Amino acid sequence: MSPPSSKDNSPSDDEERAEELRLQKKREEREKREAERKAEEQEEAAAEARLAEIRRKREEKKRREAEEKRKEEEAKKKREEEEQQKRKEEEEKKKREEEEEANRAKSVGALVQASIARRGKENHPIDVDSSPKVGKKRKRIAMIALNGDPEGDDPNPGDDGEDSESESDEYKEQQDEDEEESEKATTPTPTPNPTPRKALKCDRCTSKNMTCSLIGNGSASCIACRKARVKCSLVGNERTIRRSKRLKREDSMVASTSSERFDALEESNRELSRRLSLMEDMVRFIVQTIRPVDANEESEEDRVRRTGDVKGKGRKE
């Protein structure tokens, strides 16, 4: 068998073309893979950008919520401080009002005592025997505080007023009968010196030796009992209410009558002065109109100044 010739070993054109096709195919596949890789990288970059935007928005939302929460806490704290300040001011205002009310009660009590004194009560001290619940010892303490201690030490310090209850009941019954008879008989008329009356005080003010704001007003609780939140013994007491109404009626009648008389007197004086002035002007005008004034004649003012005679008997010749 003969060996192959060199012509048979040389590459043919078909093999070269096939090799070129394989190389071109590999190159195209590589380019395709690179394009896909670039597309994937772009997609990853876009996804990362979207993720960063989402995270940024979430952080911004958290920061905004934290800011709103901080503002709410500050507003709440400010409201609490304002409410605390308001409560403090209200407490101070209430305290001032209580002090003013107490001072007003003291001043009212002083005015009432002065009014009682003006009506002739100087020699009639406050009635500490008006309540049956106040014992002898407490009554004596109140009397000592008001009028001094003329008798020395208390002979019966342990007695707490059982005997005084019956005595006070009898006194009140007799007083009620006297008042009803006097009210049925006639209406009280104002007098310059009325009959001395005993002052009205509730049990609490009597036992504590305080000025009772119910003097002359038996229809409501006194200030001391109202502040202490206890029932005032004078509330609902018919004798006290009747007596208080009578006292207020008499006081108002005296005050109104005196003021009306004084006003009427002043008005009458003013009217008389006005009429007298008008009459003097009219007389002066008539005299000057009918008879001219002589330069050498003495004037009315000079005559009055010289003689002291206001009326006069005519002109001086």
LUMNU-64451 format. One record per residue: x, y, z of N, C-alpha, C in turn; residue in one letter. Coordinates in steps of 0.001 Angstrom, whole numbers, plus 500000, padded with zeros to 6 digits. Each point is the difference from the previous one (the first is absolute). Layout:
XYZXYZXYZA;...
END
This chain:
500852498817500000499148501183500000500881501224500000M;499669500962499196500870501173499845499717501013501089S;500994500794500563499812501035501042499179501165499493P;499376500723500929499188501145499570500871501112499496P;499449500679499093500737501101499384499837501268500835S;500882500980499722499938501301500701498727500758499687S;499477499699498884498750500670499621498863499577500900K;500059498730500428498944499509500894500147500586501389D;501259500336500541500220500520501359499710501489500109N;499950500796499024499771501452500064498522500278500352S;499786501020500927498610500310500357499246500548498806P;498747499642500024499164500447498906499303501308500380S;499409500579499040499265501261500231498767499784500874D;499431498843499921498799499729500823500345499962501475D;501108499425500334500395499939501407500307501404500550E;500654500814499177500297501373500441498712500783500236E;499065499797499095498726500712500156499251499526501244R;500076498718500232499321499447501177500651500515501284A;501344500107499979500691500509501198499627501453500249E;499946500765498934499618501396500141498566500126500537E;499143499144499536498610500029500479499933499683501498L;500795498972500452500000499678501423500527501169500832R;501078500616499493500577501127500737499009501168500070L;499356500253498891499018501084499965498822499704500932Q;499606498726500035498898499613500874500374500191501463K;501226499606500378500458500192501370500064501489500355K;500497500793499002500090501441500254498598500593500227R;499056499588499190498633500489500141499394499565501345E;500285498749500400499493499535501285500611500815501150E;501330500291499869500648500793501038499402501405500054R;499783500623498853499396501323499968498576499980500575E;499292498907499689498632499893500531500017499894501516K;500975499174500504500100499865501447500374501334500650R;500921500756499353500375501297500537498810500972500004E;499199499951498932498820500867499951499009499629501096A;499821498691500200499100499562501062500531500418501380E;501362499858500151500588500391501276499805501494500251R;500196500821498941499797501436500152498538500313500338K;499093499275499345498577500232500288499676499639501452A;500581498859500462499775499598501384500593501025500973E;501209500524499656500604501010500857499128501264500062E;499456500372498826499119501167499993498743499761500839Q;499449498787499882498823499667500800500329500018501500E;501195499437500346500408500015501400500189501440500509E;500597500848499143500191501393500401498655500697500206A;499060499738499084498673500604500149499305499492501266A;500147498686500257499390499433501209500628500601501255A;501339500150499987500655500618501150499550501453500196E;499812500720498888499529501381500103498593500050500599A;499130499084499522498645499960500564500028499644501487R;500858499038500357500115499612501407500500501165500861L;500983500741499485500513501156500738498920501069500172A;499184500205498954498911500981500095498967499574501043E;499695498695499981499036499486500985500537500191501415I;501302499654500185500599500168501329500023501469500417R;500299500874499035500041501428500317498617500506500431R;498979499562499262498640500410500358499605499459501374K;500403498735500293499666499439501299500704500758501122R;501277500335499800500723500771501004499385501391500185E;499615500606498885499374501316500088498665499928500750E;499239498931499741498734499811500700500232499820501497K;501012499171500345500321499804501410500414501313500656K;500837500765499293500445501275500557498820500962500181R;499080500032499012498827500862500104499093499580501161R;499814498688500145499188499509501113500649500335501346E;501327499853500075500698500341501240499862501494500306A;500073500840498950499853501443500192498592500347500481E;498989499364499382498622500233500423499778499532501441E;500572498849500335499863499489501364500655500949500999K;501178500527499620500684500940500886499168501273500184R;499410500487498884499159501192500096498767499738500867K;499394498812499830498840499659500816500365499939501486E;501161499407500290500434499930501396500254501394500568E;500626500867499175500225501367500458498678500728500238E;499038499815499042498694500641500172499286499467501241A;500087498677500212499373499400501179500630500534501282K;501333500090499990500696500528501170499613501456500246K;499885500766498898499617501400500137498581500124500544K;499077499140499491498629500021500509499953499645501483R;500792498984500378500033499616501411500525501144500868E;501044500691499507500520501133500758498959501109500107E;499288500266498862498962501027500031498870499617500959E;499584498716499953498953499549500914500455500099501454E;501255499631500244500530500101501361500033501454500457Q;500437500892499085500019501418500333498582500523500239Q;499060499533499164498610500424500158499427499514501323K;500295498718500342499530499489501292500607500794501156R;501284500324499850500659500775501048499355501373500144K;499719500652498854499348501302500047498599499898500600E;499267498931499623498663499817500563500060499782501509E;500992499205500444500146499785501436500333501309500720E;500909500794499389500329501286500607498782500920500020E;499238499988498876498801500829499935498981499565501042K;499829498670500135499062499484500998500443500384501409K;501328499910500227500522500374501313499760501479500273K;500260500852498963499750501432500173498522500273500270R;499125499289499257498569500198500210499582499591501413E;500578498881500481499683499581501362500481501035501017E;501218500531499760500499501031500907499126501251499947E;499607500397498757499130501164499870498647499756500666E;499491498773499833498719499679500629500111500051501520E;501130499471500510500198500053501449500120501448500483A;500773500807499253500129501411500376498662500719499900N;499241499660498928498683500615499846499071499596501139R;500118498715500405499175499552501129500361500774501266A;501328500189500203500423500764501170499472501431499936K;500117500619498795499530501378499866498492500086500170S;499278498999499446498542499991500168499637499857501467V;500725499094500689499739499846501426500275501281500767G;501104500678499630500314501257500678498929501058499728A;499539500072498722498955500966499667498702499690500741L;499692498714500088498772499619500708500100500358501473V;501169499698500596500188500357501407499909501512500193Q;500572500752499035499908501458500101498555500466499869A;499249499371499083498587500348499845499214499695501263S;500313498848500608499329499649501259500347501013501085I;501267500405500023500410500983501005499292501331499780A;499837500409498710499309501256499710498533499953500418R;499420498818500027498594499889500403499851499891501513R;501077500157500725499907499979501449500372498686500618G;500902499242499324500366498687500508501333499996500748K;500550501186500313501316499997500623500000499245501332E;498934500134500756499929499374501322499404498603499961N;499779499466498797499424498663499869500942499163499156H;500917499255500600500981499229499226499340498867499236P;500786499308499224499496498907499175499379498925500879I;498869499474499544499235499027500777500625498627499846D;500760499560500998500583498663499953499065498963500576V;498853500434500585499030499055500552498900499664499007D;500144500404498735498928499787499037499907498569499530S;501010499166500226499975498621499529499984499043501178S;499110498982499980499981499039501105501148499016499957P;500737499916498900501054499009499852501337500463500562K;500085501231500408501246500541500527499966499894501516V;500980499298500592500019499777501437500413501229500772G;499911499866501336500326501141500852501458500407499864K;500871498986499878501424500312499907500297500790498734K;499431499534498868500254500714498744499357501381500009R;498812500082500603499350501306500080500840500971500824K;500540499486501114500808500862500850501274500440499282R;500609499068499206501196500370499229499666501109499017I;498843499857499314499602501031499042499717501321500693A;499343499938501178499716501229500726501278500670500478M;500985499177500439501282500569500427500696500669498827I;499954499346498818500641500587498819499346501309499603A;498673500100500228499294501210499587500055501102501055L;499757499621501282499789501004501041501011499949501130N;501014499114499922500919499864501111499498498985501023G;500816499708501019499683498995501020499749500711501325D;498737500361500304499749500706501266499923499091501206P;499880498671499815499742499102501111501177499108500365E;501074500015499231501133499148500326499890498656499338G;500518498934500693500034498667499421498606499409499933D;499851499025499103498721499326499807499782499028501140D;498914500101500744499784499070501109499631498610499529P;499398499854498825499577498692499493500597499777498618N;501295499636499902500595499858498667499502498790499255P;499463498987500668499588498786499305498593500065499474G;499188500953500437498609500063499561499948500455498552D;499281499266499175499993500286498565498642500449499503D;499148500491500866498848500720499513498711499243499949G;499790498944500837498714499328499979498906500895500569E;500360500767501076499002500903500570499699501151499058D;501042500427499245499795501139499106499063499661498864S;499887498729499634499108499633498908498548500302500361E;499582499589501189498617500271500406499757501498500147S;500990500716500580499843501445500142499897500674498642E;500843499577499046499969500613498672498706499668499279S;499479498767500192498722499641499374498882500887500526D;499959500192501329498973500867500567500149501431499497E;501254500452499918500242501359499510499546500158498546Y;500299498985499167499604500088498590498483499978499848K;499319499139500776498544499952499909499383501338500403E;500499500567501096499486501294500430500292501078498959Q;501212499929499418500369500984498979499116499870498766Q;499703498751499590499121499783498842498615500569500256D;499465499743501192498670500521500315499993501527499986E;501023500606500588500065501465500008500078500556498588D;500814499347499151500153500496498630498713499844499206E;499311498855500150498746499803499278498950501020500432E;499923500267501299499045500997500477500330501384499466E;501299500331499993500384501322499509499749500132498511S;500235498927499229499747500044498566498510500093499693E;499163499298500779498556500080499785499451501357500410K;500577500604501004499460501251500526500131501128498988A;501200500252499529500206501137499101501274499821499228T;500113500746498914501221500000499202501004500933500653T;501242499603500161500979500866500672500252501267499215P;500079501108500694500275501296499393501385500446500398T;500689500709499105501362500435500316500003501034501111P;500860499799500959500163500924501114501455500399500094T;500281501185500536501409500417500089500825499117500915P;499417499463501079500711499116500928499181498726500181N;500147499014499119499193498783500120500401499195501225P;499102499052500360500260499143501157501195499107499732T;500940499867500922501176499142499760499584498563499751P;500621499368499000499718498616499649501279499192500119R;499862498728500347501157499128500090500402499518498613K;501306499935499763500488499591498682499789498507499788A;499848499611498738499812498596499633501324499413499556L;500333498828500552501225499307499601499708498509499963K;500631499303499038499832498553499935500877499338501067C;499766498686500207500718499295501067501500499980499758D;500390499796498730501433499905499693500708501318500294R;499427501099499527500628501298500240499959500355501482C;498951499552500712499919500275501433501079499248500760T;500172498702499654500989499195500719501422500445499700S;500246500488498776501345500437499628500213501492500212K;498979500698500529500107501429500285500372500777498735N;499253499737498935500243500686498733498795500876499671M;500237500971499110498904500825499516499214499218498962T;498729499808500235499166499180499104499454500881498889C;500127499539498755499492500769498865498497499908499857S;499332499177500832498551499846499919499249501029500830L;500704500923500623499304501014500782499136500826499053I;498688499967500200499099500700499110499689499250498728G;500425498733499876499711499226498782499865498537500392N;498797499571500353499803498642500480499539499032498941G;500129500339498721499474499136498947501074499216499277S;501264500134500352501076499284499305501085499660501004A;500873499051499597501090499585500880501031501112500110S;500572500167501192501002501041500176501302499583499318C;500895500959499806501224499747499236500891499004500720I;500108500109501319500874499089500754499515498562499881A;498697499771500149499463498634499888500095499497498568C;499818500891499044500082499570498602501421499600499635R;500998500729500509501388499630499728500378498714500717K;499469499799501200500278498769500742499156498825499523A;499043500260499086499129498953499448499218499282501095R;499448500784500887499128499461501037498674500747499921V;498958499360500543498684500615499971499930501111501036K;499546501145499560499892501150500900498742499842500849C;500123500254501298498870499803500902498892501016499778S;500288501103499324498983501023499780499184499769498741L;500430499082499138499266499737498764498707499272500339V;498876500489499516498721499365500261499407500337501345G;500676500802500797499480500392501303498965501108499783N;498729499668500194498933500947499695500106501254500854E;500364499824501273500148501164500867501091500928499478R;501099499384499571501103500799499466499593500714498724T;499299499275499125499606500607498721499028501156500231I;499006499780500879499043501081500270500709501209500607R;500876499717500945500700501102500657500907500732499017R;500678499244499143500889500625499022499217500863499023S;498853499469499544499183500789499073499511501284500660K;499611499912501271499533501194500689501129501019500157R;501192499500500360501147500907500154500326500690498683L;500035499211498921500318500602498703498909500981499570K;498729499667500294498915500906499628500103501306500760R;500281499905501300500130501213500794501195500835499544E;501126499306499744501194500734499552499737500704498683D;499352499282499069499729500615498699499043501176500142S;498988499862500891499060501104500191500690501209500612M;500861499733500996500725501115500622500899500686498981V;500744499171499241500930500575499023499248500752498912A;498916499380499475499263500650498916499337501283500487S;499412499955501210499339501199500518501005501122500225T;501130499676500593501012501027500255500532500581498700S;500316499119499050500549500487498735498973500815499232S;498721499557500015498967500753499287499792501378500626E;499982500041501320499832501307500651501171500923499699R;501196499457500050501176500821499727499986500501498559F;499670499106499055499942500409498594498912501046499779D;498844499802500624498917500971499841500395501356500576A;500680499985501140500441501254500614501011500718499116L;500947499260499459500974500617499100499327500574498759E;499068499251499421499301500491498813499195501254500320E;499356500021501163499244501189500396500917501206500181S;501153499783500618500952501108500177500493500529498661N;500303499080499086500447500447498675498909500786499276R;498758499539500098498901500704499336499782501384500600E;500070500092501322499840501307500645501119500957499602L;501230499479499960501124500855499599499827500489498570S;499547499098499137499817500397498594498913501064499867R;498877499804500703498915500979499924500419501350500574R;500736499967501105500466501253500600500924500753499051L;500886499278499337500895500643499042499228500605498834S;498996499261499504499180500534498905499237501254500436L;499455499977501197499266501172500486500916501204500142M;501196499793500514500945501111500119500355500567498631E;500217499133499032500311500481498647498829500784499413D;498782499495500214498825500700499467499832501365500642M;500155500079501311499862501290500690501055500983499518V;501233499526499866501070500869499534499722500501498579R;499486499110499166499699500398498620498863501016499959F;498956499770500804498857500925500009500417501368500509I;500781500037501065500436501281500571500855500770499009V;500918499321499338500863500680499034499222500449498770Q;498964499282499645499218500375498816499102501195500279T;499316499996501138499067501082500319500745501268500385I;501006499928500810500720501165500501501466499854499650R;500533500874499146501430499924499674500844500219501252P;501118499364500001500891500086501151500720501342499981V;499945500702501145500697501264500150501444499729500373D;500906500762499393501419499774500264500347500329501444A;499281500983500579500296500386501371499245499158501021N;499102499156499505499182499219500929500786498798500520E;499753499668501227500669498840500604499379498711499463E;500852499092499585499501498734499449499489499092501121S;499232498995499587499433499053500975501106499236500726E;501051499606499269501104499272500621500720500862501032E;500203501318499642500656500888500958499136500213501239D;498672500138499777499111500201501146500000498782500923R;499947498812499390500004498786500815501320499861500732V;501116500323499298501303499906500634500135501004501149R;499349501188499845500124501039501023499069499759501176R;498758499676499714498993499885501060499824498575500497T;500309499021499167499742498613500391498553499596499848G;499151500911499480498578499706499817499804499429498601D;499631498701499962499857499352498691498738500468499308V;498884500098500763498724500365499382499965501485499657K;500253500855500965500002501431499758498593500585499927G;499931501349500123498709500695499958499876500925498800K;500972500011499127499965500896498854501362500584499758G;500118500797498937501307500549499682500317501183500909R;501282500205500266500440501077500891499994501310499242K;499353501053500595499945501307499368501274500762500260E;
END
